[in-house]
């Protein structure tokens, strides 16, 4: 379940970045 949630979050972030025209950062520390 956690893995699915993680992928969903990454896809969500990528979509938002595409919307706002910002570079997609995969690993945020």
C-alpha angles and dihedrals in degrees: 000000000000091000092053091048090049093052091047090052093050092049090048092052092047090051092050091049090051090049093052095037094240125141113264113244110198099187116043114182 
